[in-house]
Amino acid sequence: MPLMPGLAAKTSHPEAVLQMVLDWTGGQPLLSQKLCKFIRKTEGHIPEGQETAWIEQLVHTKIIESEPGTKAEKTGMQG
């Protein structure tokens, strides 16, 4: 898979991380690529055994909270 090499540089379990990405995105190709790009651009390595929590946090900070019309934007609570 083309996304695997980028994930292998960030985690000891790239297959599991890719599956988490696909679960979050419903397999939607562009969103999957976007999330993988965020993973590659983060500093450091995904902590072993914490992959699920790490991916969830990334999804919330980079996708959910940054999307226009989110609660943070509507309440003026952007950071």
C-alpha positions as protocol buffer text, in pm:
chain_id: "A"
residue {
  index: 1
  type: MET
  ca { x: 0 y: 0 z: 0 }
}
residue {
  index: 2
  type: PRO
  ca { x: 134 y: 345 z: -85 }
}
residue {
  index: 3
  type: LEU
  ca { x: 51 y: 490 z: 259 }
}
residue {
  index: 4
  type: MET
  ca { x: 245 y: 224 z: 450 }
}
residue {
  index: 5
  type: PRO
  ca { x: 603 y: 356 z: 402 }
}
residue {
  index: 6
  type: GLY
  ca { x: 518 y: 693 z: 558 }
}
residue {
  index: 7
  type: LEU
  ca { x: 349 y: 526 z: 853 }
}
residue {
  index: 8
  type: ALA
  ca { x: 638 y: 280 z: 902 }
}
residue {
  index: 9
  type: ALA
  ca { x: 863 y: 576 z: 981 }
}
residue {
  index: 10
  type: LYS
  ca { x: 629 y: 687 z: 1261 }
}
residue {
  index: 11
  type: THR
  ca { x: 526 y: 363 z: 1434 }
}
residue {
  index: 12
  type: SER
  ca { x: 632 y: 9 z: 1509 }
}
residue {
  index: 13
  type: HIS
  ca { x: 285 y: -106 z: 1399 }
}
residue {
  index: 14
  type: PRO
  ca { x: 212 y: 61 z: 1064 }
}
residue {
  index: 15
  type: GLU
  ca { x: -53 y: -195 z: 964 }
}
residue {
  index: 16
  type: ALA
  ca { x: -251 y: -131 z: 1283 }
}
residue {
  index: 17
  type: VAL
  ca { x: -219 y: 247 z: 1245 }
}
residue {
  index: 18
  type: LEU
  ca { x: -334 y: 227 z: 883 }
}
residue {
  index: 19
  type: GLN
  ca { x: -635 y: 24 z: 991 }
}
residue {
  index: 20
  type: MET
  ca { x: -717 y: 292 z: 1251 }
}
residue {
  index: 21
  type: VAL
  ca { x: -691 y: 559 z: 982 }
}
residue {
  index: 22
  type: LEU
  ca { x: -924 y: 363 z: 755 }
}
residue {
  index: 23
  type: ASP
  ca { x: -1167 y: 310 z: 1043 }
}
residue {
  index: 24
  type: TRP
  ca { x: -1175 y: 684 z: 1116 }
}
residue {
  index: 25
  type: THR
  ca { x: -1214 y: 784 z: 753 }
}
residue {
  index: 26
  type: GLY
  ca { x: -1448 y: 507 z: 647 }
}
residue {
  index: 27
  type: GLY
  ca { x: -1190 y: 424 z: 380 }
}
residue {
  index: 28
  type: GLN
  ca { x: -1251 y: 755 z: 200 }
}
residue {
  index: 29
  type: PRO
  ca { x: -928 y: 795 z: -3 }
}
residue {
  index: 30
  type: LEU
  ca { x: -873 y: 1170 z: 20 }
}
residue {
  index: 31
  type: LEU
  ca { x: -948 y: 1187 z: 391 }
}
residue {
  index: 32
  type: SER
  ca { x: -727 y: 882 z: 453 }
}
residue {
  index: 33
  type: GLN
  ca { x: -441 y: 1051 z: 266 }
}
residue {
  index: 34
  type: LYS
  ca { x: -496 y: 1373 z: 461 }
}
residue {
  index: 35
  type: LEU
  ca { x: -485 y: 1194 z: 796 }
}
residue {
  index: 36
  type: CYS
  ca { x: -173 y: 999 z: 693 }
}
residue {
  index: 37
  type: LYS
  ca { x: -11 y: 1327 z: 592 }
}
residue {
  index: 38
  type: PHE
  ca { x: -85 y: 1471 z: 938 }
}
residue {
  index: 39
  type: ILE
  ca { x: 70 y: 1161 z: 1094 }
}
residue {
  index: 40
  type: ARG
  ca { x: 386 y: 1194 z: 884 }
}
residue {
  index: 41
  type: LYS
  ca { x: 423 y: 1563 z: 968 }
}
residue {
  index: 42
  type: THR
  ca { x: 402 y: 1520 z: 1345 }
}
residue {
  index: 43
  type: GLU
  ca { x: 717 y: 1527 z: 1554 }
}
residue {
  index: 44
  type: GLY
  ca { x: 847 y: 1205 z: 1697 }
}
residue {
  index: 45
  type: HIS
  ca { x: 723 y: 849 z: 1697 }
}
residue {
  index: 46
  type: ILE
  ca { x: 375 y: 725 z: 1789 }
}
residue {
  index: 47
  type: PRO
  ca { x: 418 y: 571 z: 2138 }
}
residue {
  index: 48
  type: GLU
  ca { x: 390 y: 193 z: 2131 }
}
residue {
  index: 49
  type: GLY
  ca { x: 70 y: 71 z: 2295 }
}
residue {
  index: 50
  type: GLN
  ca { x: -85 y: 418 z: 2267 }
}
residue {
  index: 51
  type: GLU
  ca { x: -161 y: 418 z: 1896 }
}
residue {
  index: 52
  type: THR
  ca { x: -539 y: 432 z: 1934 }
}
residue {
  index: 53
  type: ALA
  ca { x: -538 y: 725 z: 2176 }
}
residue {
  index: 54
  type: TRP
  ca { x: -273 y: 904 z: 1971 }
}
residue {
  index: 55
  type: ILE
  ca { x: -473 y: 872 z: 1647 }
}
residue {
  index: 56
  type: GLU
  ca { x: -794 y: 982 z: 1821 }
}
residue {
  index: 57
  type: GLN
  ca { x: -620 y: 1292 z: 1957 }
}
residue {
  index: 58
  type: LEU
  ca { x: -477 y: 1373 z: 1615 }
}
residue {
  index: 59
  type: VAL
  ca { x: -817 y: 1337 z: 1448 }
}
residue {
  index: 60
  type: HIS
  ca { x: -975 y: 1569 z: 1704 }
}
residue {
  index: 61
  type: THR
  ca { x: -706 y: 1837 z: 1690 }
}
residue {
  index: 62
  type: LYS
  ca { x: -625 y: 1836 z: 1319 }
}
residue {
  index: 63
  type: ILE
  ca { x: -960 y: 1750 z: 1161 }
}
residue {
  index: 64
  type: ILE
  ca { x: -1259 y: 1786 z: 1391 }
}
residue {
  index: 65
  type: GLU
  ca { x: -1157 y: 2098 z: 1585 }
}
residue {
  index: 66
  type: SER
  ca { x: -1006 y: 2272 z: 1283 }
}
residue {
  index: 67
  type: GLU
  ca { x: -1306 y: 2231 z: 1053 }
}
residue {
  index: 68
  type: PRO
  ca { x: -1517 y: 2542 z: 988 }
}
residue {
  index: 69
  type: GLY
  ca { x: -1837 y: 2548 z: 1190 }
}
residue {
  index: 70
  type: THR
  ca { x: -1705 y: 2347 z: 1484 }
}
residue {
  index: 71
  type: LYS
  ca { x: -1816 y: 2427 z: 1836 }
}
residue {
  index: 72
  type: ALA
  ca { x: -1481 y: 2595 z: 1916 }
}
residue {
  index: 73
  type: GLU
  ca { x: -1519 y: 2828 z: 1619 }
}
residue {
  index: 74
  type: LYS
  ca { x: -1883 y: 2908 z: 1691 }
}
residue {
  index: 75
  type: THR
  ca { x: -1811 y: 2995 z: 2054 }
}
residue {
  index: 76
  type: GLY
  ca { x: -1495 y: 3192 z: 1975 }
}
residue {
  index: 77
  type: MET
  ca { x: -1282 y: 2946 z: 2172 }
}
residue {
  index: 78
  type: GLN
  ca { x: -1019 y: 2880 z: 1908 }
}
residue {
  index: 79
  type: GLY
  ca { x: -662 y: 2864 z: 2033 }
}
